[in-house]
Amino acid sequence: MNKKSECEQAIRSLAREWFEALPDAAREHPSWSAFKTWLGEKHYSNYLDFRSVAGADYDAEAWFDDELGQNWRR
């Protein structure tokens, strides 16, 4: 299990890295599920393993949305 603060920093950084590699058409509505798939393919899914009251997946998606300006979806 990882520290939540370390996972937040990693998820935010990886979200930016993933987003920059997207084709222009896919940047309009970045997909959390596509990002999660990418994390698994790159062997970064361990950053989704931390303690959280709301749930690690919920918090990680919130960081993803925040980092990519998608908070309007919440």
C-alpha positions as CSV (number, residue, x, y, z in Angstrom):
1,M,0.0,0.0,0.0
2,N,1.3,3.5,-0.9
3,K,1.0,6.8,0.8
4,K,-2.0,8.8,-0.5
5,S,0.1,12.0,-0.9
6,E,2.7,10.2,-3.0
7,C,0.0,8.6,-5.1
8,E,-1.7,12.0,-5.6
9,Q,1.6,13.6,-6.9
10,A,2.2,10.6,-9.2
11,I,-1.4,10.5,-10.6
12,R,-1.4,14.3,-11.3
13,S,2.0,14.0,-13.1
14,L,1.1,10.9,-15.1
15,A,-2.3,12.5,-16.1
16,R,-0.4,15.4,-17.7
17,E,2.0,13.0,-19.4
18,W,-0.8,10.9,-20.7
19,F,-2.8,13.9,-21.9
20,E,0.2,15.4,-23.8
21,A,0.5,12.1,-25.7
22,L,-3.2,12.2,-26.8
23,P,-4.2,13.1,-30.4
24,D,-5.8,16.5,-30.5
25,A,-9.3,15.0,-31.1
26,A,-9.1,13.0,-27.8
27,R,-8.1,16.0,-25.7
28,E,-11.5,17.6,-25.7
29,H,-12.9,15.0,-23.2
30,P,-10.1,13.1,-21.5
31,S,-11.3,9.7,-20.4
32,W,-10.6,8.5,-16.9
33,S,-11.1,4.8,-17.9
34,A,-8.7,5.2,-20.8
35,F,-6.2,6.8,-18.4
36,K,-6.7,3.9,-16.0
37,T,-6.1,1.4,-18.8
38,W,-2.9,3.3,-19.7
39,L,-1.7,3.2,-16.1
40,G,-2.0,-0.6,-16.2
41,E,-0.3,-0.9,-19.5
42,K,2.6,1.2,-18.2
43,H,2.8,-0.7,-14.9
44,Y,1.7,2.4,-12.9
45,S,-1.5,0.9,-11.5
46,N,0.2,0.6,-8.1
47,Y,-0.5,4.3,-7.7
48,L,-4.2,3.4,-7.3
49,D,-3.5,1.4,-4.2
50,F,-3.8,3.7,-1.1
51,R,-6.1,4.2,1.8
52,S,-9.0,6.5,1.3
53,V,-12.3,7.1,3.0
54,A,-14.1,7.8,-0.3
55,G,-12.1,5.1,-2.1
56,A,-8.8,5.2,-3.9
57,D,-10.5,5.1,-7.3
58,Y,-12.7,8.0,-6.4
59,D,-9.9,10.2,-5.2
60,A,-7.6,9.3,-8.1
61,E,-10.3,10.2,-10.6
62,A,-10.9,13.5,-8.8
63,W,-7.1,14.3,-9.1
64,F,-7.3,13.4,-12.7
65,D,-10.3,15.7,-13.3
66,D,-8.7,18.5,-11.4
67,E,-5.4,18.3,-13.2
68,L,-7.0,18.2,-16.6
69,G,-9.7,20.9,-15.9
70,Q,-12.5,18.4,-15.9
71,N,-14.1,19.3,-12.6
72,W,-17.3,20.4,-14.3
73,R,-18.1,16.7,-14.7
74,R,-18.4,16.2,-11.0
